[in-house]
């Protein structure tokens, strides 16, 4: 079992169907383009009745957030008994982000409640199926106090043809503003019509580019600076998606700092991801160690191995680390090359695909908006990944049913590959109900085998 290259091929007929439940009612539609599914007696994905009831999401900062994740999973499992469960618990991170008085004691209490909810789910599996649920819990890493934003406006005033795009602790600098502008204005599918662009090594920089590099290196709030082409030399070839969209220079902010976003929007936040090089993990109920867990990319093969002999749950807890996961089993490296992951899409992709950020479809240092298409309005305009843990791309794994649930919007249906995903639909902290996404073609394939 080895991780396969990530594939966003959306040129197939994507039959994922969605049920959105809000306080005002419910709607059904295709995930790919948002077209309505008007049939009154439709079963979403041939599984979920249109009148299916599920508790409404209590909210990002509610203490019952984790309870809702497990309650929702049990509700769906009763309709679609599964063997692989993938969870993302975002509430420790979200509370730390937005509640000023949320301290380390509150954080530990929130994480302990999540562990208790996982125990409740394990008891449910034991009682219903008379089988032991093996669980692997992974934290995304330490949090730290937010100390301010890093602004690159002075640089861009000196070099008006340059541009940058930021995503939290990383920003990417493009020497050619036209390149970024063209990427942002793309209306076709970049995955299908992609051309590698040339990215320069440091030794090939022009005099002007060397001057810009010196200015970046002099900014105190920038902790690390990497030339993308040099990273490729050190770490092996990037995939074509990464190479086409990657900036010329990647900057990492100092601990406690975020870069201002390209849109200029700056949110009021209190704690952020610490960008450490390690995190903690815990195994529950005799998780086998045939594949040693050293880096977060090892989780992929370890999980597949454990699925050989019973049900498995993989749980990611945002904001959890070695110091606050009770009964922690050890450390996991959270680095790609010598750079740390954020608590973000690339962390999730590394876990669910076994591939590092160098193989990502959304490289660090760019906005996810770069890779958007006219399709998939419920996921950055990006097709859900193939060859992920919840998918059926592995021969022995074809008939293992998979179910994902969590309190992080979008990430579950985009990066898990599960047959059914349950998640809140939240944008800019505005809650719009619950979204259930069913991978209809995958469910049908498993049923017919």
N, C-alpha and C positions, 0 to 999 in steps of 0.2 A: 504494500500500500504506500503510494507516494502521492504527494500533492501534485495536482495537475495545474498547468498554466491557466490562469483566470481567463474566462471567455465571456464577453458580454454580447455575444451574437444575438441580435434581436431580429434577424431576418427570417425567423420561423414564425409560425402562426401562434402567437402568445395567447393562450386561452385563460390566463389568470382572471378570476372573477372576484368582485368585491361586494361586500355588504357594509355600508356605513350606517351606524346607529347614533342618532343624536337625540337630545331632549325634544326636538321638534318632529321627529319621524325617522324614516329610514329610506335609503336609496340603494340601488344595485347597479353596477356598471362594470365595464372591462377595465382592468388596471392599465393596459397599454395606452389607450387613447381616451378613456373617460366616457365612452359611448354607453348609453343607458341599456340596461337589461330589463325590458318592460314586462316580461312574462309574469303573470300574477302567481302562478304555482311553481315558479322556478326554484330549484334547490341550488344554491351557490356552490359551484364545484361538484355538483351531484351529491352533496353531503349536507349542507347547512340550509334548513328551511328559511324562506324569506321572512317568516314571522318569528324566527329564533330570538329568544330573549337572553340578554347578557347584561350584567350590571354596567352602568355607565362609569367611565373612568373618573375616579374621585379627584384627580388633579395632581399636577407635578409635585406639589409641596404638602400633600395630604399624608397623614401618618398611616393610612390604610392602603397606600399605593401598592406595596408588595402583596398584601392580602388579595387585592383585586387581580393581580397577575396570576396568582395560584387559583383563585376562584374561577377565573375565566378559562384557564387551562383545563381544569376539571370539567367545566361545562362542555367544552369541545371534545375532550377525550371520551366523554360518555357517548357522543355521536360517532366519533372516529378514534377508536382505541389505537394508541400509538406506542412506538418503542423508543423513539429518539425525541427528546425534549430539549429545546434551546431557549434559555431565558436571558433577558437583559434587564437588570434592575438599575434604573437611572436615578432613583430618588435621593440616595446619599449625595451624589454630585450636584443635583439640581438644588437641593436644600442648602448645601454649602455655597453654591453660586449666589443665591438670591436672598438668604435669610441672614442678616448681619450677626445675630446672636447665636447662630448655629455653631457650637464649639465641638471639640474632640469627643467630649462625653456624649453629646447628642449624636454625633456621627457613629460612634461605637454602638449606641442603642439602636440606631436605624439599621445598621449592618446585622446586629444580632437578631432583630426581628425578621430580616430576610432569611437568615439561616434557619430560624424557627419555622418560617413558612415553607422552606424547602423540606424540612423534616415532616411537616404536615402533608406535603405532597408525596413524600416517600411512604408515609403510612397509608395514604390513599392507594398507591400502587400495590403495596404489600397486601392490603385488605382485598382489593378488587381482583388482582391477577395472581396472588400468591407467589409473587416474584420480588426479588430485592432490586431496588433501583440504585444503581451506582451513580454517584454524583461527583462532578469535578467543578469546583468553585474557583473563579479567577477574579482577582481585583485588577482594576486598571492602573492602580498606583497611588502614591501619596498625593495629598492636596497641599497647597501652600497659600499663604495670604496674597491677594492681588495687590500689587503696588503701583500699577499704572500702565499706560500705553506707550509704545514706541512709535514715533511718527517719522516717516521718511520724506515729508514734504520738502525739507531743505535740499535733500539730494535731488529730487525731481525738479526743483527750481533751477538747479545748476545744469541738469541734463534733461531738458523738456521732451526729448524724444524717447526717454526711457519710461517704463511703467512698472507697477508692482501689483501683486495680488496677495492677500493675506488670509490665513486661516488660523486664528488663535496664536499659538506660539511660534508659528513659522510664517515667513513671507518669502515670496519669490520675486526677483528683480529681472525684468526683461529689458535687454539692451535696445530692442526695437519695439516701440509703442504699437506699430502697425500689427505686429504679430499678435499681441494680446487683444487688440481691438477686433481683428479678424476672427480670433477664436471665440470671443464673446458674441459675435454677430452670426455665428454659424447657425443655419436653419436645417441643414441636412444632417444625416446621422453620422457623427464623426467616427463611430466604430467601423462602419462599412467603407467609408471613403476617407482613408487616413493616409497622410504622407509624412514620412519622417522629415523633420527639419534639422538643419545642421546646428549643433550646439558646440561652442568653442571651448577648447581647453585653456587653462590660465595662460599657458605659454603663447597662445595665439591671440590674446587680447590686443586690441588696438591701444594707442596711447590714451585715448579718451576713456576707453573701458578700464584701463589700469587706474586712471584717475578716480573714476567712480568707485572702483574696488577699494582704493585707499580711504575714501570718505566713509564707506561702509565699515571698514575695519577700525575706523577711529570713533565710531558711535559706541559709547560706553554701555548702552542698554542691549547691544547685540553680543551675545555670548559666543556664538559659533557662526562661521561663514564657510560655505562650501561651494565650489564651482561644480555645477552638475556634471559636466563632461568628465571631470576628474573623479567624481564619485563612481561613474560607470567604469573607469579604468581600474579602480580599486576593488569594486564589488561585482564585476561581471556585467553582461549586457542587460540593459533594461528592455522591457517589452515595448512594442511600437507605440502603444497608447501613451505610456509614460514619456517616451522620448519626444513625441510630437507636441505634447502640452507642457513639458517641463520648462521652468524658467532657466535663465542663464546662470543665476546665482541664487542659492538658497541660504536664508539667514534664520537663525534660531535666537529668539529673545532670551534674555537672562531669566533665571527663575523668578517667578512672580509677575512677569511682564507678558502682555499680549501686544501684538501689532495692531494698529488701527486698521480696520477693514478697508478694502478698496472703495466701498460705498460711503465711507466716512461715518458709519453708524458705530457708536461706542456705547455699550450697555453698562449699567451700574451693576458691578459684580463684586463679591467679597472674597471668595476663595476660588482657586483655579487648579487645574492639573499641574503637578510639580515637575513633569518631564524627567523622572528618575530613570535609571537604567535597569531597575529591577522592580518586581511586584511580588505579592504573595499568592499562593494557591492552597486549596485544601481539598483532599480527596475524602469521600464518605462512602462507607459500605463496600470495602474491599475492591477498590479501583486497581486493576492490574497494571503492572509497570513494565510490560513487554517493550514499550517505547518510552524511554526515559524522558522526563519533562525538564528541559533546560531553557528553551526559548519559547515564546508564545506560539511560534510556528510549529512547535512539536505537538501542540494540543490536537491538531487535525488527525495525525496517525494514531495517537494514543486513544482518541475517542472512537475511531473506527475499530481499533483492536478490541476495545471493551464491548462494542456492540455485538461481538461474535457470540456472547453468552448471556444476553439478557438486556433489559431496558436500561437506558442511560440518560442522564440529564447533565447538560453543560450550562453553567450559570456564570454570566459576567456581571460583576457588581462594580458600577462606576463609583470611584472615590474610595474603594476599599484597597488595602495594602497589607503587607506582612504584619504590620503593627496592630491592625484592628480587625483582622479575621480570626475569630476565636478558633483555636485548635489548628492553626495554620500548619501545613505539611512541609512547606519549603518555599524557595524563591524561584521565579521565572525571569529570565532576561527579557527586557522590553526594548530591545534595540534593533535597528535595521542598519547594517554596517556599524558605524560607531555613533549613530544618532538615535535619540530616544523617540518612541512613539508618543503621540498625544492620546488622550482618551477619546477616540474619534473613529471615523469610518475605516481608517487604515489599520487601527488596532483590531477592529472587528473582522476585517477581511483577512488579516494574518491568522486569526484564530480559526475562521471557518473555511479557509482555503489552504492553509499551510504555506502560503507564499508571502514573502516579505513585501514591504512597501515599494521596493524597486520594481515589482510586477503589478503595481496597483493601477487601476483605471482612473484614479483621482490622485495624482502625485501631490506630495507635500509642496507647499509654496505656491499653490494656485487655489482659486476659488472653485468649489464643486460646480459652479455655474458654467465653467469653461466646457465641460463635457456634455452639457445638456442638449437634448433634442426636442422636437415638437411633441414627442410621445412621452409617456410616463409622467404625467403631471403630479403624481403622488410620490415621486422619488427623485427629485433633482433633475428630471428628464433623462434618467439613466436606466437602462434595462437591468433587472435583477441579475446578479451574477449566476453563472453556471458553475458546475464542479465544486459545489460547496457541501458542507456536512449534511445538510438536510435534503440534498438532491438525490437522484437515483442514478448517478453516473458511475457507480462502483458495482461490479458484477455480483458480489456476495450480498450486496446491500439493497438490491432492487426492490425487495418486497417489505422492507422496513419502513413503516409509516412514521412520518415526522410531523412535529407540532412545535411551533415557536410562539412565545408570548413575552411581553415585556412592557416597560413604561417609557421606552425610547421610541419616538415616532420615526418611521421610515426604515431604520436600520434593519429591523427584523425581516421585512419582506424583500429588501434589497440584497441582503448579504447572507441570509441563512439558507435559502433554497428549500425551505420546508414545504410540505404539502399544504399546510394551513398556518397562517400567521395571525395573531391577534395583537393589536397595538393601539395606543391612543392616536388620534389625529390632532396634532398640536403644531401651530405655526406662530413664532414670535410670542410664545407663552399664551396664545389664545387657543383654548380647547374647543375642538369641533367634533367631539364624540369619539366613538370607537370604530376602528377599521378592521374588518376581517377579510383577509386575502387568501383565496384558495387557488392552488396551482392545479387547475382542472386536468390538463393533459397528463401531468405526472400522476395524479390520483387514478386516472383511468388506466394508465399503463400498469400500475401496481395491482389494480383490481383484476386486470385481464391476464396476469401472469399465473 
